Amino acid sequence: MRDAPDDSLARLNVVYLARLREAFGTATEPLPLPDGETTVAHVVARLRARGGVWAAELAAGRALRVAVNHAMATPDTRVRDGDELALFPPVTGG
């Protein structure tokens, strides 16, 4: 179940790429930030807590890359109102 939109809350735009877009059935969604600022790790944990495919795809140990505003991010990277957080699997060349 997704978080219901609330215009009074800060929010970030979450973008899902590659297999995550297919698994979640969406390319993007707004995500409310009740405190107005948080970390990448907190956002991923919140999405994982949805259960089902969310928990499976975002499970600890699964290969996952994160970018905030088009810059590679770490779990402790801060995200704020209006930021874009992109989740994607690592890409390999061939």
The first five atom37 places (N, CA, C, CB, O) and aatype in JSON, in Angstrom:
{
  "aatype": [12, 1, 3, 0, 14, 3, 3, 15, 10, 0, 1, 10, 2, 19, 19, 18, 10, 0, 1, 10, 1, 6, 0, 13, 7, 16, 0, 16, 6, 14, 10, 14, 10, 14, 3, 7, 6, 16, 16, 19, 0, 8, 19, 19, 0, 1, 10, 1, 0, 1, 7, 7, 19, 17, 0, 0, 6, 10, 0, 0, 7, 1, 0, 10, 1, 19, 0, 19, 2, 8, 0, 12, 0, 16, 14, 3, 16, 1, 19, 1, 3, 7, 3, 6, 10, 0, 10, 13, 14, 14, 19, 16, 7, 7],
  "atom_mask": [
    [1, 1, 1, 1, 1],
    [1, 1, 1, 1, 1],
    [1, 1, 1, 1, 1],
    [1, 1, 1, 1, 1],
    [1, 1, 1, 1, 1],
    [1, 1, 1, 1, 1],
    [1, 1, 1, 1, 1],
    [1, 1, 1, 1, 1],
    [1, 1, 1, 1, 1],
    [1, 1, 1, 1, 1],
    [1, 1, 1, 1, 1],
    [1, 1, 1, 1, 1],
    [1, 1, 1, 1, 1],
    [1, 1, 1, 1, 1],
    [1, 1, 1, 1, 1],
    [1, 1, 1, 1, 1],
    [1, 1, 1, 1, 1],
    [1, 1, 1, 1, 1],
    [1, 1, 1, 1, 1],
    [1, 1, 1, 1, 1],
    [1, 1, 1, 1, 1],
    [1, 1, 1, 1, 1],
    [1, 1, 1, 1, 1],
    [1, 1, 1, 1, 1],
    [1, 1, 1, 0, 1],
    [1, 1, 1, 1, 1],
    [1, 1, 1, 1, 1],
    [1, 1, 1, 1, 1],
    [1, 1, 1, 1, 1],
    [1, 1, 1, 1, 1],
    [1, 1, 1, 1, 1],
    [1, 1, 1, 1, 1],
    [1, 1, 1, 1, 1],
    [1, 1, 1, 1, 1],
    [1, 1, 1, 1, 1],
    [1, 1, 1, 0, 1],
    [1, 1, 1, 1, 1],
    [1, 1, 1, 1, 1],
    [1, 1, 1, 1, 1],
    [1, 1, 1, 1, 1],
    [1, 1, 1, 1, 1],
    [1, 1, 1, 1, 1],
    [1, 1, 1, 1, 1],
    [1, 1, 1, 1, 1],
    [1, 1, 1, 1, 1],
    [1, 1, 1, 1, 1],
    [1, 1, 1, 1, 1],
    [1, 1, 1, 1, 1],
    [1, 1, 1, 1, 1],
    [1, 1, 1, 1, 1],
    [1, 1, 1, 0, 1],
    [1, 1, 1, 0, 1],
    [1, 1, 1, 1, 1],
    [1, 1, 1, 1, 1],
    [1, 1, 1, 1, 1],
    [1, 1, 1, 1, 1],
    [1, 1, 1, 1, 1],
    [1, 1, 1, 1, 1],
    [1, 1, 1, 1, 1],
    [1, 1, 1, 1, 1],
    [1, 1, 1, 0, 1],
    [1, 1, 1, 1, 1],
    [1, 1, 1, 1, 1],
    [1, 1, 1, 1, 1],
    [1, 1, 1, 1, 1],
    [1, 1, 1, 1, 1],
    [1, 1, 1, 1, 1],
    [1, 1, 1, 1, 1],
    [1, 1, 1, 1, 1],
    [1, 1, 1, 1, 1],
    [1, 1, 1, 1, 1],
    [1, 1, 1, 1, 1],
    [1, 1, 1, 1, 1],
    [1, 1, 1, 1, 1],
    [1, 1, 1, 1, 1],
    [1, 1, 1, 1, 1],
    [1, 1, 1, 1, 1],
    [1, 1, 1, 1, 1],
    [1, 1, 1, 1, 1],
    [1, 1, 1, 1, 1],
    [1, 1, 1, 1, 1],
    [1, 1, 1, 0, 1],
    [1, 1, 1, 1, 1],
    [1, 1, 1, 1, 1],
    [1, 1, 1, 1, 1],
    [1, 1, 1, 1, 1],
    [1, 1, 1, 1, 1],
    [1, 1, 1, 1, 1],
    [1, 1, 1, 1, 1],
    [1, 1, 1, 1, 1],
    [1, 1, 1, 1, 1],
    [1, 1, 1, 1, 1],
    [1, 1, 1, 0, 1],
    [1, 1, 1, 0, 1]
  ],
  "atom_positions": [
    [[0.84, -1.17, 0.0], [0.0, 0.0, 0.0], [0.88, 1.23, 0.0], [-0.95, 0.0, 1.2], [1.8, 1.34, 0.81]],
    [[0.62, 2.14, -0.87], [1.41, 3.36, -0.96], [0.91, 4.39, 0.04], [1.36, 3.93, -2.38], [-0.24, 4.34, 0.48]],
    [[1.8, 5.32, 0.39], [1.43, 6.4, 1.28], [0.47, 7.33, 0.56], [2.67, 7.16, 1.78], [0.68, 7.66, -0.61]],
    [[-0.58, 7.75, 1.24], [-1.55, 8.68, 0.64], [-0.93, 10.07, 0.54], [-2.86, 8.73, 1.48], [-0.25, 10.5, 1.47]],
    [[-1.15, 10.78, -0.59], [-0.61, 12.12, -0.74], [-1.21, 13.07, 0.29], [-0.86, 12.64, -2.15], [-2.38, 12.96, 0.64]],
    [[-0.41, 13.99, 0.78], [-0.85, 15.03, 1.71], [-0.09, 16.28, 1.33], [-0.61, 14.62, 3.23], [1.13, 16.35, 1.5]],
    [[-0.8, 17.28, 0.81], [-0.15, 18.49, 0.3], [0.56, 19.29, 1.38], [-1.16, 19.36, -0.37], [1.37, 20.15, 1.05]],
    [[0.29, 19.02, 2.67], [0.94, 19.78, 3.73], [2.32, 19.21, 4.06], [0.07, 19.78, 4.97], [3.09, 19.84, 4.79]],
    [[2.64, 18.03, 3.55], [3.92, 17.4, 3.85], [4.96, 17.69, 2.77], [3.74, 15.9, 4.0], [4.64, 17.89, 1.6]],
    [[6.21, 17.71, 3.21], [7.3, 17.77, 2.24], [7.3, 16.44, 1.49], [8.7, 18.04, 2.94], [6.79, 15.45, 2.01]],
    [[7.84, 16.41, 0.31], [7.87, 15.16, -0.45], [9.07, 15.12, -1.37], [6.58, 14.99, -1.26], [9.64, 16.14, -1.75]],
    [[9.43, 13.89, -1.72], [10.45, 13.71, -2.73], [9.86, 12.88, -3.84], [11.72, 13.06, -2.14], [8.85, 12.2, -3.65]],
    [[10.49, 12.92, -4.99], [10.04, 12.16, -6.14], [10.94, 10.93, -6.26], [10.09, 13.03, -7.45], [12.15, 11.05, -6.45]],
    [[10.34, 9.75, -6.14], [11.09, 8.51, -6.22], [10.94, 7.96, -7.64], [10.61, 7.47, -5.16], [9.83, 7.84, -8.16]],
    [[12.07, 7.62, -8.25], [12.11, 7.1, -9.61], [12.64, 5.66, -9.55], [13.01, 8.0, -10.54], [13.65, 5.39, -8.9]],
    [[11.94, 4.74, -10.23], [12.35, 3.34, -10.29], [12.8, 3.04, -11.7], [11.19, 2.39, -9.85], [12.09, 3.34, -12.66]],
    [[13.98, 2.45, -11.84], [14.53, 2.17, -13.16], [14.74, 0.67, -13.35], [15.85, 2.92, -13.35], [14.85, -0.09, -12.38]],
    [[14.79, 0.25, -14.62], [15.09, -1.13, -15.02], [14.14, -2.13, -14.36], [16.55, -1.48, -14.66], [12.92, -1.94, -14.41]],
    [[14.68, -3.19, -13.75], [13.82, -4.26, -13.22], [12.91, -3.76, -12.1], [14.68, -5.4, -12.71], [11.84, -4.33, -11.87]],
    [[13.31, -2.7, -11.4], [12.47, -2.19, -10.32], [11.2, -1.56, -10.87], [13.23, -1.15, -9.48], [10.12, -1.73, -10.29]],
    [[11.31, -0.86, -11.98], [10.13, -0.27, -12.63], [9.15, -1.37, -13.02], [10.53, 0.56, -13.88], [7.94, -1.23, -12.83]],
    [[9.69, -2.46, -13.56], [8.83, -3.58, -13.95], [8.21, -4.26, -12.73], [9.63, -4.6, -14.77], [7.02, -4.56, -12.72]],
    [[9.0, -4.51, -11.71], [8.52, -5.21, -10.52], [7.46, -4.41, -9.77], [9.68, -5.52, -9.59], [6.48, -4.98, -9.29]],
    [[7.65, -3.09, -9.67], [6.74, -2.25, -8.89], [5.57, -1.74, -9.72], [7.49, -1.08, -8.3], [4.59, -1.22, -9.18]],
    [[5.66, -1.88, -11.04], [4.57, -1.45, -11.91], [4.42, 0.05, -12.02], [0.0, 0.0, 0.0], [3.35, 0.55, -12.37]],
    [[5.48, 0.78, -11.74], [5.46, 2.23, -11.87], [6.87, 2.74, -12.08], [4.82, 2.89, -10.63], [7.83, 2.12, -11.64]],
    [[7.0, 3.87, -12.75], [8.31, 4.46, -13.0], [8.64, 5.53, -11.97], [8.36, 5.04, -14.39], [9.81, 5.84, -11.75]],
    [[7.62, 6.1, -11.35], [7.85, 7.21, -10.43], [6.67, 7.36, -9.48], [8.08, 8.52, -11.2], [5.54, 6.96, -9.78]],
    [[6.96, 7.93, -8.32], [5.89, 8.25, -7.38], [6.36, 9.33, -6.41], [5.44, 6.99, -6.6], [7.54, 9.38, -6.07]],
    [[5.45, 10.19, -5.98], [5.8, 11.14, -4.92], [5.74, 10.41, -3.59], [4.84, 12.38, -4.92], [4.85, 9.58, -3.37]],
    [[6.69, 10.7, -2.71], [6.71, 10.07, -1.4], [6.76, 11.15, -0.33], [7.92, 9.09, -1.26], [7.72, 11.92, -0.28]],
    [[5.73, 11.23, 0.52], [5.74, 12.24, 1.59], [6.9, 12.04, 2.55], [4.42, 12.2, 2.35], [7.28, 10.91, 2.86]],
    [[7.45, 13.14, 3.02], [8.51, 13.13, 4.02], [7.96, 13.81, 5.26], [9.82, 13.84, 3.5], [8.02, 15.04, 5.36]],
    [[7.42, 13.07, 6.2], [6.8, 13.68, 7.38], [7.71, 14.64, 8.13], [6.34, 12.62, 8.32], [7.23, 15.64, 8.67]],
    [[9.01, 14.37, 8.18], [9.92, 15.24, 8.91], [10.58, 16.28, 8.01], [10.98, 14.41, 9.59], [11.35, 17.11, 8.5]],
    [[10.29, 16.24, 6.7], [10.86, 17.2, 5.78], [12.26, 16.88, 5.32], [0.0, 0.0, 0.0], [12.74, 17.45, 4.34]],
    [[12.94, 15.95, 6.02], [14.3, 15.55, 5.65], [14.56, 14.19, 6.28], [15.36, 16.6, 6.12], [14.13, 13.91, 7.4]],
    [[15.26, 13.35, 5.55], [15.59, 12.02, 6.05], [16.8, 11.51, 5.29], [14.37, 11.03, 5.9], [17.47, 12.28, 4.6]],
    [[17.1, 10.23, 5.4], [18.24, 9.65, 4.69], [17.76, 8.64, 3.65], [19.23, 8.97, 5.68], [16.61, 8.18, 3.69]],
    [[18.65, 8.31, 2.73], [18.37, 7.28, 1.73], [17.99, 5.97, 2.43], [19.6, 7.07, 0.79], [17.03, 5.32, 2.03]],
    [[18.74, 5.59, 3.46], [18.47, 4.33, 4.17], [17.05, 4.31, 4.73], [19.48, 4.13, 5.29], [16.38, 3.28, 4.67]],
    [[16.6, 5.43, 5.27], [15.26, 5.49, 5.84], [14.21, 5.34, 4.74], [15.05, 6.81, 6.58], [13.21, 4.64, 4.94]],
    [[14.41, 5.98, 3.61], [13.46, 5.87, 2.5], [13.38, 4.43, 2.0], [13.86, 6.81, 1.35], [12.28, 3.91, 1.8]],
    [[14.52, 3.79, 1.81], [14.53, 2.41, 1.33], [13.85, 1.5, 2.35], [15.98, 1.93, 1.06], [13.08, 0.62, 1.96]],
    [[14.11, 1.69, 3.62], [13.47, 0.88, 4.66], [11.96, 1.09, 4.66], [14.05, 1.22, 6.05], [11.2, 0.14, 4.84]],
    [[11.54, 2.31, 4.45], [10.1, 2.61, 4.4], [9.43, 1.92, 3.21], [9.88, 4.13, 4.31], [8.33, 1.38, 3.34]],
    [[10.09, 1.93, 2.06], [9.56, 1.25, 0.89], [9.55, -0.27, 1.1], [10.38, 1.6, -0.37], [8.58, -0.94, 0.76]],
    [[10.63, -0.8, 1.66], [10.73, -2.24, 1.95], [9.6, -2.69, 2.88], [12.11, -2.57, 2.57], [9.08, -3.8, 2.74]],
    [[9.22, -1.84, 3.82], [8.17, -2.17, 4.8], [6.8, -2.36, 4.15], [8.09, -1.09, 5.85], [5.88, -2.85, 4.81]],
    [[6.65, -1.98, 2.9], [5.39, -2.22, 2.2], [5.13, -3.72, 2.03], [5.39, -1.53, 0.83], [4.0, -4.15, 1.82]],
    [[6.2, -4.52, 2.13], [6.08, -5.97, 2.01], [6.03, -6.43, 0.57], [0.0, 0.0, 0.0], [6.25, -5.64, -0.35]],
    [[5.73, -7.7, 0.38], [5.59, -8.29, -0.96], [6.78, -8.04, -1.85], [0.0, 0.0, 0.0], [7.93, -8.21, -1.44]],
    [[6.5, -7.64, -3.07], [7.55, -7.41, -4.06], [8.51, -6.31, -3.61], [6.94, -7.04, -5.43], [9.69, -6.34, -3.94]],
    [[8.0, -5.33, -2.85], [8.85, -4.24, -2.33], [9.92, -4.82, -1.41], [8.0, -3.19, -1.57], [11.1, -4.48, -1.53]],
    [[9.5, -5.67, -0.49], [10.45, -6.29, 0.45], [11.45, -7.18, -0.29], [9.7, -7.11, 1.51], [12.63, -7.19, 0.04]],
    [[10.98, -7.91, -1.29], [11.85, -8.81, -2.04], [12.89, -8.05, -2.86], [11.02, -9.71, -2.96], [14.07, -8.37, -2.81]],
    [[12.46, -7.05, -3.6], [13.37, -6.31, -4.48], [14.33, -5.4, -3.71], [12.57, -5.48, -5.46], [15.44, -5.15, -4.18]],
    [[13.92, -4.91, -2.55], [14.75, -3.99, -1.77], [15.38, -4.66, -0.56], [13.92, -2.81, -1.33], [15.88, -3.98, 0.34]],
    [[15.37, -5.99, -0.54], [15.92, -6.74, 0.59], [17.41, -6.46, 0.77], [15.69, -8.25, 0.39], [18.13, -6.19, -0.19]],
    [[17.84, -6.53, 2.02], [19.27, -6.37, 2.31], [20.03, -7.43, 1.52], [19.55, -6.51, 3.85], [19.62, -8.59, 1.45]],
    [[21.13, -7.02, 0.93], [21.93, -7.95, 0.14], [21.62, -7.93, -1.34], [0.0, 0.0, 0.0], [22.43, -8.4, -2.14]],
    [[20.46, -7.39, -1.73], [20.16, -7.27, -3.17], [20.98, -6.12, -3.74], [18.62, -7.03, -3.42], [21.15, -5.09, -3.09]],
    [[21.47, -6.3, -4.95], [22.25, -5.25, -5.6], [21.33, -4.08, -5.91], [22.92, -5.77, -6.9], [20.32, -4.23, -6.6]],
    [[21.69, -2.9, -5.4], [20.86, -1.71, -5.57], [21.75, -0.48, -5.58], [19.79, -1.61, -4.44], [22.64, -0.34, -4.75]],
    [[21.5, 0.38, -6.52], [22.18, 1.67, -6.58], [21.15, 2.75, -6.32], [22.91, 1.88, -7.96], [19.96, 2.58, -6.6]],
    [[21.63, 3.87, -5.79], [20.74, 4.99, -5.48], [21.42, 6.28, -5.92], [20.4, 5.04, -3.96], [22.62, 6.47, -5.73]],
    [[20.63, 7.16, -6.52], [21.12, 8.49, -6.87], [20.14, 9.51, -6.29], [21.27, 8.66, -8.42], [18.93, 9.3, -6.31]],
    [[20.67, 10.6, -5.79], [19.85, 11.71, -5.32], [20.2, 12.9, -6.2], [20.1, 12.02, -3.79], [21.35, 13.34, -6.27]],
    [[19.18, 13.41, -6.87], [19.37, 14.54, -7.8], [20.49, 14.25, -8.8], [19.68, 15.82, -7.01], [21.33, 15.11, -9.08]],
    [[20.49, 13.03, -9.34], [21.39, 12.58, -10.39], [22.83, 12.37, -9.94], [21.38, 13.56, -11.51], [23.72, 12.21, -10.78]],
    [[23.09, 12.37, -8.65], [24.42, 12.09, -8.11], [24.35, 10.81, -7.3], [24.96, 13.28, -7.24], [23.42, 10.63, -6.51]],
    [[25.32, 9.91, -7.47], [25.33, 8.66, -6.71], [25.27, 8.97, -5.22], [26.58, 7.82, -7.05], [25.89, 9.92, -4.74]],
    [[24.52, 8.14, -4.5], [24.28, 8.39, -3.08], [24.63, 7.16, -2.25], [22.82, 8.79, -2.84], [24.72, 6.05, -2.77]],
    [[24.82, 7.38, -0.97], [25.07, 6.31, 0.0], [23.87, 6.25, 0.95], [26.41, 6.56, 0.79], [23.03, 7.14, 0.94]],
    [[23.79, 5.2, 1.76], [22.65, 5.1, 2.68], [22.49, 6.3, 3.61], [22.79, 3.86, 3.5], [21.37, 6.63, 4.01]],
    [[23.59, 6.96, 3.96], [23.47, 8.1, 4.88], [23.28, 9.44, 4.17], [24.69, 8.17, 5.74], [23.25, 10.48, 4.83]],
    [[23.17, 9.44, 2.84], [22.9, 10.68, 2.11], [21.55, 11.25, 2.53], [22.93, 10.43, 0.56], [20.56, 10.52, 2.6]],
    [[21.52, 12.54, 2.82], [20.29, 13.2, 3.23], [19.42, 13.48, 2.0], [20.6, 14.52, 4.0], [19.94, 13.82, 0.94]],
    [[18.11, 13.33, 2.16], [17.15, 13.74, 1.13], [16.2, 14.74, 1.75], [16.38, 12.51, 0.55], [15.83, 14.64, 2.92]],
    [[15.82, 15.71, 0.94], [15.0, 16.82, 1.42], [13.82, 17.05, 0.48], [15.84, 18.11, 1.54], [13.74, 16.48, -0.6]],
    [[12.93, 17.88, 0.92], [11.75, 18.25, 0.13], [12.16, 18.65, -1.28], [10.99, 19.41, 0.82], [13.05, 19.49, -1.48]],
    [[11.51, 18.03, -2.27], [11.75, 18.37, -3.66], [12.85, 17.57, -4.34], [0.0, 0.0, 0.0], [13.01, 17.66, -5.55]],
    [[13.61, 16.78, -3.58], [14.68, 15.98, -4.18], [14.12, 14.85, -5.03], [15.59, 15.41, -3.08], [12.98, 14.42, -4.86]],
    [[14.95, 14.38, -5.96], [14.63, 13.17, -6.73], [15.55, 12.07, -6.25], [14.8, 13.42, -8.28], [16.77, 12.23, -6.22]],
    [[14.96, 10.93, -5.87], [15.7, 9.76, -5.43], [15.44, 8.66, -6.44], [15.3, 9.32, -3.97], [14.3, 8.23, -6.61]],
    [[16.49, 8.2, -7.12], [16.35, 7.15, -8.13], [16.93, 5.84, -7.59], [17.05, 7.55, -9.47], [18.03, 5.82, -7.03]],
    [[16.17, 4.76, -7.75], [16.61, 3.42, -7.34], [16.77, 2.58, -8.6], [15.58, 2.76, -6.35], [15.9, 2.56, -9.46]],
    [[17.92, 1.88, -8.7], [18.16, 1.08, -9.89], [19.19, -0.01, -9.58], [18.64, 1.96, -11.05], [20.04, 0.15, -8.72]],
    [[19.09, -1.13, -10.32], [20.1, -2.18, -10.16], [21.39, -1.73, -10.84], [19.61, -3.53, -10.76], [21.36, -0.88, -11.73]],
    [[22.53, -2.3, -10.42], [23.78, -1.97, -11.11], [23.71, -2.43, -12.56], [24.99, -2.61, -10.4], [23.03, -3.41, -12.88]],
    [[24.4, -1.73, -13.41], [24.41, -2.04, -14.83], [25.74, -2.71, -15.17], [24.19, -0.76, -15.7], [26.8, -2.26, -14.74]],
    [[25.66, -3.77, -15.92], [26.91, -4.43, -16.37], [27.0, -4.31, -17.87], [26.95, -5.93, -15.94], [26.0, -4.28, -18.58]],
    [[28.2, -4.24, -18.34], [28.43, -4.12, -19.78], [28.68, -5.49, -20.39], [0.0, 0.0, 0.0], [28.87, -6.48, -19.68]],
    [[28.67, -5.53, -21.69], [28.9, -6.81, -22.32], [29.63, -6.69, -23.53], [0.0, 0.0, 0.0], [29.91, -7.69, -24.19]]
  ]
}
